[in-house]
Each structure stands twice: as C-alpha cells, then as structure tokens.
Amino acid sequence: MQLKNYDGLAALVTGASSGIGRVLALRLSKAGARVALVARREVELETLASEIRESGGEVLVLPCDVAESEQASEASKRALEAFGTVDILVNNAGYGGQSNFLDWDLEDMERMMRVNYFGALYFTKALLPQMVERKSGWLVFVSSVSGRIASPEKSAYAATKFAMTGLAEGLSLDLEVMGAGVHLMTVFPGVIRTPFFTPRMLRDMPAKTRDSMAEPEALVDAIFDALAKGKREVTFPSGLSAGYVVKALAPGFLRNQVLRVTKK
Ligand SMILES: NC(=O)c1ccc[n+]([C@@H]2O[C@H](COP(=O)([O-])OP(=O)(O)OC[C@H]3O[C@@H](n4cnc5c(N)ncnc54)[C@H](OP(=O)(O)O)[C@@H]3O)[C@@H](O)[C@H]2O)c1
C-alpha cells in the first residue's frame, strides 16, 4: 500500500528525542502529518515540539519509557484522544551496546530486549486494532542490519533486532491474510551517524566504517521513498542487502566476511 500523501494523517514516533526518530518526526510533520513524540527525555521532546509548532505543525509530547507496557498503552491512548486516529506508527525507540557475551551484564541484556523488542510490541498491540477497524494504517519497524546478520560483540543487540524482524515478518503476513488494509514496512539501517554510538563504540569501530557513516536525513529519505513505493522493507545503504543473499547462499563465506570487516 503506497503512502504518498501525509496531509491530515496522524503519526506516532517512538524514540523521537534523538537521531533517526527526531529526523523522521520532523519530516512527517513537514509532509503534513500531525505527530506524537514518544521518548523518555521530555526536555528534548519539548524542544522538537517547539520547532514543529513554529513551522505550523501539530504535535503532541508523550514522555514514556517504551519498556513499560502500562506507559506505552497510556501514551497510545493519549495520542488517540488527541488525534482521533493514529494512521502511522513508527517503532523506532531503541539502544545498542557492545560487549563480549560473557561480559555483557544480564540485566542490560534483559532491559535491551524490553526496550527494543517489547517496546515495539506494546505500541503495536495498542494501536493496530484501530487501524484494522478502519482498514487503513502503516506500521514502520526500525530494525537493523544486525536484525538479519549478527556480528561480534553484538549478541544481545542482534537478538533484540532479530526478534523485531521476526515479529514484523510474521505480523506482515497476518495482516495480508486478514486483508487488514494495514501496511507494514521494516527498516534495516546500516551504520547511521546518531548518538546511538557511545564513545567506546566509536573508538572500537573500524576506521572505514566510522568514515563511511550515513546521515539520518539520507536514511529518512530512503524510508519516505520506500513508503511511497509501497515496499515492505528497506535496507539503507541499499548495497548492504547483498549480504542477505550471500548469507542464504554461502553462509560460511558471509561469516568469514563479517569476521574480517569487524576486525579491530
Ligand atoms: N544509528 C545506527 O547506526 C542504527 C543502525 C541500525 C538500527 N538503528 C536503530 O534505530 C533506532 C533509533 O536509533 P538512533 O540511531 O536514532 O539512536 P539515538 O539517537 O540514540 O536515539 C534513540 C532513541 O530511542 C529512545 N529510547 C531509548 N530507550 C528508550 C526507552 N526505554 N523508552 C523510550 N524511548 C527510548 C531515545 O530517547 P530517550 O533517551 O529520550 O528515551 C532516543 O530518542 C534504534 O532502534 C536503533 O537500534 C540505529
């Protein structure tokens, strides 16, 4: 289902206080959508909301920890009360990390799954029914290339994104079988220049990767383009999707390539 005209639509973006979510929310507003901003840091959300209002947009600030199901359901309720509908849900909130499996704190591994995976699940559970009822809506899941190809020192993060990819793939098929009129698109970003990367992650990153980071604006261009074409997934930069084919056809070769390119 193509999405070209955002006029009058209402969108909810999780993780809107920073990085990809912030740029996406701004772009959605510029395109004519009313936008609900979800994240924990209220000050950052209010700053973005002022920017949106100054350019004539309609915006709602919903401070929320997406890992808490009650907070997610309350934020969804408030968006529906304010806008009447939520036509576009962007499940984007998330964080990463880097550690050898043995050193990765178990509590952080659990927390990451709750934020990156359960956060998306809670908002989808809360907002999909009214889309199905109206037979109209768009779900955008921001997964990661790490949600299809794992790499060293990313085990916990890759697990959260593989979970998200699986949920998105299965749900997309359910929606099709149901004839729900709701389109789901999964986004697989590569390495995007945002505060996602801690100083340690940046320091340990191979110089070639650090130097070739893509800007969030370019990713958001690709997301809008893919939505306009009715695509079900988008990998950005697009060349990375060759890795999925290589993984399917020659997994041993792909594994050696991953080890080679991530070598410090
Ligand atoms: N940057 C990349 O290279 C890259 C690559 C692949 C995938 N991704 C994915 O893209 C998404 C956005 O990341 P980004 O690069 O834009 O990073 P970012 O700049 O660090 O933004 C992350 C956003 O998620 C929000 N968030 C984190 N924990 C949250 C929680 N418990 N409840 C509510 N919001 C929470 C943060 O807001 P608060 O801190 O205010 O809560 C922030 O708005 C993530 O899911 C990430 O995994 C990023």
The ligand as a MOL file (V3000), in Angstrom:
LIG
                    3D

  0  0  0     0  0            999 V3000
M  V30 BEGIN CTAB
M  V30 COUNTS 48 52 0 0 0
M  V30 BEGIN ATOM
M  V30 1 N 22.3470 4.6150 14.3610 0
M  V30 2 C 22.5080 3.4670 13.7480 0
M  V30 3 O 23.5550 3.2060 13.1160 0
M  V30 4 C 21.4150 2.4340 13.7570 0
M  V30 5 C 21.5990 1.2910 12.9390 0
M  V30 6 C 20.6040 0.3310 12.9070 0
M  V30 7 C 19.4550 0.4810 13.6700 0
M  V30 8 N 19.3260 1.5780 14.4720 0 CHG=1
M  V30 9 C 18.1070 1.6710 15.2760 0
M  V30 10 O 17.4870 2.9110 15.0640 0
M  V30 11 C 16.7220 3.2590 16.2120 0
M  V30 12 C 16.9980 4.7120 16.5700 0
M  V30 13 O 18.3610 4.8220 16.9410 0
M  V30 14 P 19.2280 6.1410 16.7000 0
M  V30 15 O 20.3860 5.7610 15.8880 0
M  V30 16 O 18.3910 7.2400 16.2780 0 CHG=-1
M  V30 17 O 19.7820 6.3460 18.1980 0
M  V30 18 P 19.5850 7.5350 19.2540 0
M  V30 19 O 19.9200 8.8400 18.6220 0
M  V30 20 O 20.3240 7.1080 20.4480 0
M  V30 21 O 18.0100 7.5260 19.5350 0
M  V30 22 C 17.3970 6.5050 20.2670 0
M  V30 23 C 16.0110 6.9610 20.6480 0
M  V30 24 O 15.3700 5.9010 21.3630 0
M  V30 25 C 14.8240 6.4320 22.5520 0
M  V30 26 N 14.7800 5.4520 23.6280 0
M  V30 27 C 15.7740 4.6630 24.0980 0
M  V30 28 N 15.3400 3.9500 25.1420 0
M  V30 29 C 14.0340 4.2750 25.3260 0
M  V30 30 C 13.0400 3.8930 26.2500 0
M  V30 31 N 13.2890 2.9830 27.2130 0
M  V30 32 N 11.8090 4.4470 26.1560 0
M  V30 33 C 11.5420 5.3760 25.2050 0
M  V30 34 N 12.4380 5.7770 24.2990 0
M  V30 35 C 13.6730 5.2420 24.3680 0
M  V30 36 C 15.7460 7.5890 22.9360 0
M  V30 37 O 15.0480 8.5410 23.7290 0
M  V30 38 P 15.2190 8.7710 25.2970 0
M  V30 39 O 16.6410 8.5020 25.6380 0
M  V30 40 O 14.8160 10.2100 25.4650 0
M  V30 41 O 14.2630 7.8390 25.9500 0
M  V30 42 C 16.0350 8.1740 21.5700 0
M  V30 43 O 15.0150 9.0550 21.1860 0
M  V30 44 C 17.0910 2.2670 17.3110 0
M  V30 45 O 16.0770 1.2900 17.4270 0
M  V30 46 C 18.3650 1.6300 16.7830 0
M  V30 47 O 18.5340 0.3190 17.2350 0
M  V30 48 C 20.2750 2.5550 14.5370 0
M  V30 END ATOM
M  V30 BEGIN BOND
M  V30 1 1 1 2
M  V30 2 2 2 3
M  V30 3 1 2 4
M  V30 4 1 4 5
M  V30 5 2 4 48
M  V30 6 2 5 6
M  V30 7 1 6 7
M  V30 8 2 7 8
M  V30 9 1 8 9
M  V30 10 1 8 48
M  V30 11 1 9 10
M  V30 12 1 9 46
M  V30 13 1 10 11
M  V30 14 1 11 12
M  V30 15 1 11 44
M  V30 16 1 12 13
M  V30 17 1 13 14
M  V30 18 2 14 15
M  V30 19 1 14 16
M  V30 20 1 14 17
M  V30 21 1 17 18
M  V30 22 2 18 19
M  V30 23 1 18 20
M  V30 24 1 18 21
M  V30 25 1 21 22
M  V30 26 1 22 23
M  V30 27 1 23 24
M  V30 28 1 23 42
M  V30 29 1 24 25
M  V30 30 1 25 26
M  V30 31 1 25 36
M  V30 32 1 26 27
M  V30 33 1 26 35
M  V30 34 2 27 28
M  V30 35 1 28 29
M  V30 36 1 29 30
M  V30 37 2 29 35
M  V30 38 1 30 31
M  V30 39 2 30 32
M  V30 40 1 32 33
M  V30 41 2 33 34
M  V30 42 1 34 35
M  V30 43 1 36 37
M  V30 44 1 36 42
M  V30 45 1 37 38
M  V30 46 2 38 39
M  V30 47 1 38 40
M  V30 48 1 38 41
M  V30 49 1 42 43
M  V30 50 1 44 45
M  V30 51 1 44 46
M  V30 52 1 46 47
M  V30 END BOND
M  V30 END CTAB
M  END
